């Protein structure tokens, strides 16, 4: 499988990375090179093999369903590029 | 006081207790060495007052005689660890100015053990790289040079700042992280030790995420003993990390022993690959002899899926990265590009400006292999091959107790010499399989090559068996007698 410029543009859109046509054209062969290389996994017979989900066998723990932090609004907002009235502010999304 | 910077962490610890010098003298010696080594570009932030404060606490506590294990030891911290109030940027422009209001569990553990911080260490952007060239701060320059040359070399990556700092005596030890070799390859390139423990030993909480099923923190230091000391302080169960292992931390230092009688050392035949310099294979053979001399028995083993480890890694790691890095949206922290109209454009413009070329490449690969229609062909397939790689190791450890290989397929290369992404990825050909299997693995210096550059030997242990890895490392260290240090040019 190889990706077209159009597919690369679509992936960039999914990944929310703005890219010029020039960048798309440069990236497409690079991605195809890498994808072509990883496709050698097709040689491996994986019939009946379960995909690995936990690298070291362990049970996922559950914690008690109680609030264990909170009241740290200002700390959470401290690094925001734009915080207003105790909220994260973003460009207007509705007219 | 420059001689203080040549001491190991064990020597500093014992000297402080024996009142040979004060912790303040140690911190001052290191602070001076750090500020005099800017040409290496190893530190992104220097925190001399932090190191001095920890030193003063240690000196005051000496009166009571009850010192924690790392009292007054100043350390370098990779920029991937969240440090409260101190810039934490993962080597990326997109996290510019980010000052976490919290401390990572690993660095909090080190602080609890009495350690101070010399500063934050440069690294490949989001730990994606094998040469430290993808950092927004520019590459770290290795303190090592080829004989008779002044060409700038890479210290490896992604923990390149950590490696360079420890080798250049501007930190006695440092934290690193290893997703696919990022502790071990740079340790090999600069002639120091570095261990990645079993996945889950060190909490990932507060470490900027790259590929969560692979990321593990570990120490980098000048000796095997120092690695054991640091790892004991860094490791431990943390309820804040869902994959943290709920197990007691072994006494790795107290149990260090280079007597390997009864131990079997696996030599995987698939690691004899084309294109590896003869010197590296010769060092590998020498390593086998050293371990035999320590009482171990070499056995040939087979890890049949070795050649598929790198392609598996380059599906799984970018997939996880593309998901983890979705959080950098210009809303909550770091960079925001202004002057665009819509929210969606703000995300795209911020991420276009904030991420470097390698990070974008991996996000794109990751997004593609997880996208509708391709998920099973790439991601699920890779997770199945990962199961087979894990099974290879499980079978191998029925026949042996520890595995010996070279750490990297070459010595350090020049900055700018490797431009093809695939060629760069091949640096981790020996390191990645253990990462995919979550196994403890360590690099120890074995010797110098013909150009006068360090080469490392790589030990892989069974899960939870860091002790055998450290012990085999100690056996190599004692026999290799590696004392070479880079000549100071900075």
Contacts between the chains, C-beta under 8 A, distances in Angstrom:
chain1	res1	chain2	res2	distance
A	1	B	374	7.9
A	1	B	377	7.7
A	3	B	368	6.9
A	7	B	368	7.9
A	8	B	364	7.2
A	11	B	364	5.4
A	11	B	367	5.1
A	11	B	368	5.1
A	11	B	371	7.0
A	12	B	364	6.7
A	13	B	348	7.9
A	14	B	367	5.2
A	14	B	371	6.5
A	15	B	322	6.5
A	15	B	351	7.5
A	15	B	363	5.1
A	15	B	364	6.1
A	15	B	367	4.4
A	16	B	326	7.9
A	16	B	329	7.4
A	16	B	344	7.2
A	16	B	347	4.4
A	16	B	348	4.9
A	16	B	351	5.5
A	17	B	348	6.1
A	17	B	351	4.8
A	17	B	352	5.3
A	17	B	355	6.9
A	17	B	360	5.8
A	17	B	363	6.7
A	17	B	364	7.4
A	18	B	345	7.5
A	18	B	348	4.0
A	18	B	349	5.3
A	18	B	351	7.4
A	18	B	352	3.9
A	19	B	352	6.8
A	27	B	360	7.9
A	27	B	361	7.1
A	27	B	364	6.7
A	30	B	361	6.5
A	30	B	421	6.6
A	31	B	361	7.4
A	31	B	364	6.2
A	31	B	365	6.4
A	31	B	368	7.2
A	33	B	421	7.7
A	33	B	422	6.4
A	34	B	314	6.6
A	34	B	361	7.7
A	34	B	365	6.0
A	34	B	421	6.7
A	34	B	422	6.6
A	35	B	365	7.4
A	35	B	368	7.4
A	37	B	311	6.1
A	37	B	314	7.6
A	37	B	422	6.0
A	38	B	311	4.2
A	38	B	312	7.9
A	38	B	314	5.6
A	38	B	315	5.4
A	38	B	378	7.0
A	38	B	382	7.7
A	39	B	311	7.9
A	40	B	308	7.0
A	40	B	311	5.6
A	41	B	308	5.9
A	41	B	311	5.5
A	41	B	312	6.5
A	41	B	315	7.6
A	41	B	381	5.4
A	41	B	382	6.3
A	41	B	385	5.5
A	42	B	381	7.6
A	43	B	308	8.0
A	44	B	305	7.0
A	44	B	308	5.8
A	44	B	384	7.9
A	44	B	385	5.3
A	44	B	388	6.9
A	46	B	381	6.5
A	46	B	384	3.9
A	46	B	385	6.4
A	46	B	388	7.1
A	49	B	384	4.4
A	49	B	387	5.3
A	49	B	388	6.2
A	50	B	384	7.2
A	50	B	387	6.0
A	51	B	380	5.4
A	51	B	383	3.4
A	51	B	384	5.0
A	51	B	386	7.5
A	51	B	387	6.5
A	52	B	383	5.1
A	52	B	384	7.5
A	52	B	386	4.3
A	52	B	387	4.3
A	52	B	390	6.1
A	53	B	383	7.3
A	54	B	243	7.7
A	55	B	199	5.1
A	55	B	213	6.0
A	55	B	214	7.8
A	55	B	390	7.1
A	55	B	436	7.5
A	55	B	437	6.7
A	55	B	438	3.5
A	56	B	198	6.4
A	56	B	199	5.2
A	56	B	200	5.3
A	56	B	243	7.7
A	56	B	245	6.8
A	56	B	438	4.9
A	56	B	463	5.8
A	58	B	200	7.1
A	58	B	243	7.2
A	58	B	245	6.7
A	58	B	246	7.9
A	60	B	242	6.0
A	61	B	239	7.4
A	61	B	242	6.7
A	61	B	246	7.6
A	63	B	239	6.7
A	72	B	101	7.5
A	75	B	101	4.1
A	76	B	101	7.8
A	76	B	332	7.9
A	78	B	99	7.6
A	78	B	101	6.0
A	79	B	97	7.8
A	79	B	98	5.6
A	79	B	99	6.6
A	79	B	100	7.8
A	79	B	101	7.8
A	79	B	332	7.0
A	79	B	333	3.8
A	79	B	334	7.2
A	80	B	331	7.1
A	80	B	332	5.8
A	80	B	333	6.6
A	81	B	330	6.2
A	81	B	331	7.5
A	81	B	333	7.8
A	81	B	334	7.5
A	81	B	335	7.3
A	81	B	336	3.6
A	82	B	336	6.9
A	88	B	331	5.2
A	88	B	332	6.1
A	90	B	331	5.9
A	90	B	343	5.3
A	90	B	346	6.9
A	91	B	340	7.2
A	91	B	341	6.9
A	91	B	342	6.3
A	91	B	343	5.1
A	91	B	345	7.9
A	91	B	346	5.3
A	93	B	342	7.3
A	93	B	343	5.1
